[in-house]
Amino acid sequence: MSASHILVVDDEPDIRTLVKEILEDEDYTVAMAEDGASARKALRDRRPDLVLLDIWMPDVDGISLLKEWSDGEGLPCPVIMMSGHGTVETAVEATRLGAYDFLEKPLSLAKLLLTVERALEVDKLQQENIGLRRHTQHVVEPTGRSAVIQRLREQVKRIAQHDTWVLITGEPGSGRETFARYLHSQSVRRDRPFIDVGVSSISRGNSARELFGSEQGGQIHYGALEQARGGTLFLDEVADMDIEAQSQLLGALDGGAFLRVGGSEPVQIDVRIIAATQKNLQDEVQAGTFREDLFYHLNVVPLHIPPLREHREDVPELLAYYVDSYVAHEKLPYRRFDVRAQNFLRNHSWHGNVRELKNLVQRLLILGAGDEITQDEVEAALGSVGLALESGARFPVSFDQPLRQAREAFEKAYLEYQLEKHAGNVSQIAQASGMERTHLYRKLKTLGIDVKDKR
């Protein structure tokens, strides 16, 4: 856990020392550089949260450094320029290149501290806005009054007070990321970044660059581990990480440091890791697709998020929450679910979990009309298919989810139907479904279906 880290670049020793002492009195951590070469090295050693950059230096001027750093992916953090002989043209050029502000020497220490504070706050808000654009309707506290969710919230609050790593399991759409963000918000790292990495979305072979960053041709790309410094790194669908990246991550966790791709200087780790998966990592270990030693590193504190069908009593509150949220943030017209609609949805199977519910609410507010949402409208909006059992029960498969998840939901519904129809007799199920028994057993295990429970 670390305070904001500031790099002071100035060729005058007295100014460097004075600024360092003032900033440290305000609980910032400070690194110093006396010229362009040492400034470049300082950026390689550690990603700063802010840079105070002098313009006139013996080897390279600050404007040239600013241009160098802004090329490619843009400035790594806010930069405040300093100069005793600045001109309007210089200030305009610095602003054009992305500098946050321009301070004249001799420095007013009060103005310096105020500018630093504002620059850090603006950067924090920009990062939060980026996160909100990626994760709109972010739930600050998981919604629900059921005993299940209340116990889970209390458990998360207790876990948050200890700086341990957490492995969150649960079905897609059940709220794993919501609970990860809630855990971060309750921890001592709450004022530092929360960086989420969707491991399954990283192209194979590119995991190392995304996690550890890279150095090439003087350009530095800061990976997720450095972006999350002092805060929390959320690795979603960690089971999809390729073996090579798993080995590199394990080495970094064991040694407390890592090398960027193409780099030669170790970078220290200061981050809490929360990993999430819909798969059983122990099964992945048995199958040889996930390293056992990495599993034990990540699984310090396990946290399981139950599917929505296991806390159906929260459905009315979740419906109300998302209606209010869409009305407030997307200016959609307010509509309320009538009692029959709420009761119908309480008994829905929710294979897509909270995500399915959220998408359903949005669809009904956009496409519907009138103050009330009826059961007939809900059934039409679900756009689901199902397998009717002799008992009249149905296993709906929502169209409002990715194809892979819809296929898994259908396979699970189909096999559960066959299990019930054939009283758990695997030979009969294999014959009826046209599947080879070994493949059938493997599929049942993958989908989390216990044959013994069905017999």
Secondary structure, DSSP 8 states (H G I E B T S, - for coil): ----EEEEE-S-HHHHHHHHHHHHHTT-EEEEESSHHHHHHHHHH---SEEEEES--SSS-HHHHHHHHHSTT--SS-EEEEESS--HHHHHHHHHTT-SEEEESS--HHHHHHHHHHHHHHHHHHHHHHHHHHSTT--SS----SHHHHHHHHHHHHHHTS---EEEE--TTSSHHHHHHHHHHHSTTTTS-EEEEEGGGS-TT-HHHHHH-EEETTEEE--HHHHTTTSEEEEETGGGS-HHHHHHHHHHHHHTEE--BT--S-EE---EEEEEESS-HHHHHHHTSS-HHHHHHHTTEEEE---GGGSGGGHHHHHHHHHHHHHHHH-----EE-HHHHHHHHTS--TTHHHHHHHHHHHHHHH--SSEE-HHHHHHHH--B--B-TTS-B--B-SSS-HHHHHHHHHHHHHHHHHHHTTT-HHHHHHHHT--HHHHHHHHHHTT--HHHH-
